[in-house]
Amino acid sequence: MHPLIKILYFILILLLISVAGNQILFLLFTFLCFIVFSFQFRSFLRTIRRMRWLFLSILIIYAFGTPGELIPQFPVNFAPTFEGVQLGLLQIEKLLIALAALSILLTSSSKEQLMLGLYMLLRPFKYLGLNIEKFAARLLLTLNYVEELASQNNSKFSFKQLDEIHASVESLPREGIVYFQKLPFKLIDKVMIFFAIALFSIVIFWSYL
């Protein structure tokens, strides 16, 4: 599948998260998790493990900060609410859907293919005066430098390393040439574009109901 189509569907999933009901979210969550666990079980579990404190923080904030019916027999003077726990779990479910979709996007396409899809997606903004070629060139150089740094250092990134990345990229020539390997749109890509437009229209119509 063309990388542009993959990026469009990733954006559609993010839009769908904001307007879909609980049942559709659960079906989407189950479907994406099934795909991501089938191809990259360990990688996705490692990502979830790294974000466990964020998930716990979200659950605590919503559980204790949302008004509603208190959970009885809680062993402290203040208690979470049923509504807060439900909202917290809902937000965690949305984050997991976004993470699963992003994981599928990144693992199903190479870095160069993603850059091509992003370039084609931003190409209409060229008529607004934005230099898409320079943006794509510098973003690709940044990704190359981050990948090289990550392969040389197995420890965690620090703010100092991020400053080094920024300084190194800023020292690169402003004018550069980036060559993208053109990928033709196949029949399946054209069909998926049609479905993407239909889904986007449904999402927009749904959001105004």
C-alpha positions as semicolon CSV with decimal commas, in nm:
position;residue;x (nm);y (nm);z (nm)
1;M;0,000;0,000;0,000
2;H;0,125;0,350;-0,082
3;P;0,269;0,536;0,222
4;L;0,043;0,835;0,156
5;I;-0,261;0,610;0,200
6;K;-0,121;0,474;0,525
7;I;-0,068;0,824;0,662
8;L;-0,419;0,927;0,558
9;Y;-0,570;0,630;0,738
10;F;-0,362;0,705;1,046
11;I;-0,504;1,058;1,049
12;L;-0,855;0,919;0,997
13;I;-0,812;0,688;1,295
14;L;-0,712;0,984;1,511
15;L;-1,020;1,174;1,391
16;L;-1,241;0,873;1,452
17;I;-1,114;0,847;1,810
18;S;-1,248;1,191;1,891
19;V;-1,603;1,129;1,768
20;A;-1,664;0,752;1,794
21;G;-1,877;0,594;2,063
22;N;-1,767;0,334;2,315
23;Q;-1,867;0,033;2,105
24;I;-1,687;0,153;1,792
25;L;-1,382;0,244;1,999
26;F;-1,375;-0,103;2,150
27;L;-1,402;-0,267;1,806
28;L;-1,128;-0,042;1,670
29;F;-0,912;-0,111;1,976
30;T;-0,958;-0,488;1,937
31;F;-0,888;-0,483;1,563
32;L;-0,570;-0,271;1,586
33;C;-0,435;-0,459;1,886
34;F;-0,490;-0,789;1,706
35;I;-0,287;-0,663;1,410
36;V;-0,005;-0,512;1,614
37;F;0,023;-0,813;1,844
38;S;0,036;-1,044;1,542
39;F;0,337;-0,871;1,391
40;Q;0,528;-0,697;1,672
41;F;0,413;-0,833;2,005
42;R;0,729;-0,760;2,204
43;S;0,787;-0,413;2,060
44;F;0,435;-0,296;2,136
45;L;0,444;-0,441;2,487
46;R;0,773;-0,262;2,546
47;T;0,613;0,065;2,436
48;I;0,318;0,013;2,670
49;R;0,552;-0,072;2,956
50;R;0,740;0,254;2,907
51;M;0,414;0,450;2,924
52;R;0,265;0,268;3,223
53;W;0,318;0,565;3,457
54;L;0,142;0,796;3,211
55;F;-0,154;0,559;3,197
56;L;-0,163;0,533;3,576
57;S;-0,147;0,912;3,610
58;I;-0,435;0,957;3,367
59;L;-0,646;0,701;3,552
60;I;-0,578;0,863;3,891
61;I;-0,647;1,217;3,767
62;Y;-0,978;1,122;3,608
63;A;-1,080;0,888;3,891
64;F;-1,029;1,142;4,168
65;G;-1,101;1,459;3,969
66;T;-1,431;1,370;3,805
67;P;-1,750;1,430;4,005
68;G;-1,997;1,146;4,033
69;E;-2,089;0,845;4,243
70;L;-1,814;0,755;4,487
71;I;-1,678;0,401;4,494
72;P;-1,785;0,262;4,834
73;Q;-1,554;0,113;5,098
74;F;-1,244;0,288;4,971
75;P;-0,968;0,264;5,240
76;V;-0,899;0,641;5,260
77;N;-1,099;0,953;5,344
78;F;-1,152;1,041;4,977
79;A;-1,255;0,801;4,704
80;P;-1,259;0,786;4,324
81;T;-1,584;0,793;4,131
82;F;-1,726;0,536;3,894
83;E;-1,759;0,802;3,624
84;G;-1,396;0,907;3,672
85;V;-1,267;0,552;3,642
86;Q;-1,471;0,502;3,324
87;L;-1,342;0,825;3,171
88;G;-0,985;0,740;3,269
89;L;-1,006;0,397;3,111
90;L;-1,164;0,554;2,801
91;Q;-0,873;0,796;2,762
92;I;-0,623;0,514;2,806
93;E;-0,809;0,314;2,542
94;K;-0,785;0,607;2,300
95;L;-0,411;0,641;2,363
96;L;-0,360;0,269;2,304
97;I;-0,551;0,293;1,975
98;A;-0,329;0,582;1,864
99;L;-0,014;0,397;1,971
100;A;-0,121;0,080;1,790
101;A;-0,202;0,272;1,472
102;L;0,130;0,459;1,488
103;S;0,320;0,137;1,552
104;I;0,159;-0,028;1,248
105;L;0,239;0,278;1,034
106;L;0,605;0,290;1,137
107;T;0,672;-0,082;1,101
108;S;0,490;-0,130;0,771
109;S;0,685;0,142;0,590
110;S;1,047;0,240;0,568
111;K;1,169;0,582;0,672
112;E;1,208;0,692;0,310
113;Q;0,856;0,578;0,226
114;L;0,713;0,770;0,520
115;M;0,900;1,081;0,410
116;L;0,756;1,040;0,059
117;G;0,405;1,007;0,198
118;L;0,452;1,308;0,424
119;Y;0,593;1,512;0,136
120;M;0,295;1,428;-0,085
121;L;0,055;1,505;0,199
122;L;0,207;1,851;0,256
123;R;0,255;1,928;-0,111
124;P;-0,065;2,140;-0,143
125;F;0,078;2,379;0,119
126;K;0,349;2,464;-0,131
127;Y;0,102;2,696;-0,301
128;L;0,074;2,888;0,029
129;G;0,441;2,977;0,018
130;L;0,578;2,698;0,235
131;N;0,907;2,542;0,129
132;I;0,809;2,175;0,145
133;E;1,136;2,058;-0,015
134;K;1,348;2,223;0,254
135;F;1,123;2,088;0,528
136;A;1,146;1,734;0,390
137;A;1,524;1,759;0,349
138;R;1,588;1,880;0,701
139;L;1,343;1,636;0,856
140;L;1,510;1,346;0,676
141;L;1,853;1,463;0,792
142;T;1,721;1,491;1,147
143;L;1,582;1,137;1,138
144;N;1,910;1,005;1,000
145;Y;2,105;1,172;1,280
146;V;1,868;1,045;1,550
147;E;1,890;0,691;1,413
148;E;2,270;0,708;1,406
149;L;2,284;0,843;1,761
150;A;2,045;0,576;1,888
151;S;2,253;0,300;1,730
152;Q;2,570;0,430;1,896
153;N;2,428;0,487;2,241
154;N;2,199;0,235;2,406
155;S;2,122;0,455;2,706
156;K;1,821;0,680;2,732
157;F;1,807;1,012;2,555
158;S;1,873;1,324;2,759
159;F;1,801;1,690;2,700
160;K;2,171;1,742;2,628
161;Q;2,155;1,489;2,348
162;L;1,849;1,662;2,203
163;D;2,045;1,990;2,203
164;E;2,329;1,814;2,023
165;I;2,087;1,686;1,758
166;H;1,945;2,036;1,707
167;A;2,292;2,192;1,684
168;S;2,416;1,929;1,440
169;V;2,114;1,968;1,212
170;E;2,135;2,347;1,224
171;S;2,498;2,326;1,113
172;L;2,402;2,133;0,801
173;P;2,369;2,321;0,469
174;R;2,038;2,496;0,431
175;E;2,008;2,407;0,068
176;G;2,002;2,035;0,003
177;I;1,861;1,786;-0,239
178;V;1,656;1,490;-0,128
179;Y;1,559;1,227;-0,381
180;F;1,240;1,029;-0,327
181;Q;1,174;0,704;-0,506
182;K;0,839;0,753;-0,671
183;L;0,587;0,483;-0,594
184;P;0,296;0,435;-0,835
185;F;-0,060;0,418;-0,711
186;K;-0,195;0,069;-0,759
187;L;-0,557;-0,032;-0,790
188;I;-0,580;-0,115;-0,420
189;D;-0,446;0,234;-0,340
190;K;-0,716;0,397;-0,551
191;V;-0,982;0,186;-0,383
192;M;-0,845;0,277;-0,040
193;I;-0,848;0,647;-0,137
194;F;-1,217;0,615;-0,219
195;F;-1,285;0,452;0,119
196;A;-1,071;0,716;0,294
197;I;-1,277;0,997;0,140
198;A;-1,598;0,816;0,237
199;L;-1,477;0,760;0,595
200;F;-1,361;1,120;0,623
201;S;-1,703;1,241;0,510
202;I;-1,871;1,014;0,764
203;V;-1,646;1,141;1,042
204;I;-1,717;1,504;0,953
205;F;-2,092;1,437;0,934
206;W;-2,080;1,242;1,259
207;S;-1,902;1,524;1,441
208;Y;-2,188;1,765;1,358
209;L;-2,468;1,537;1,476
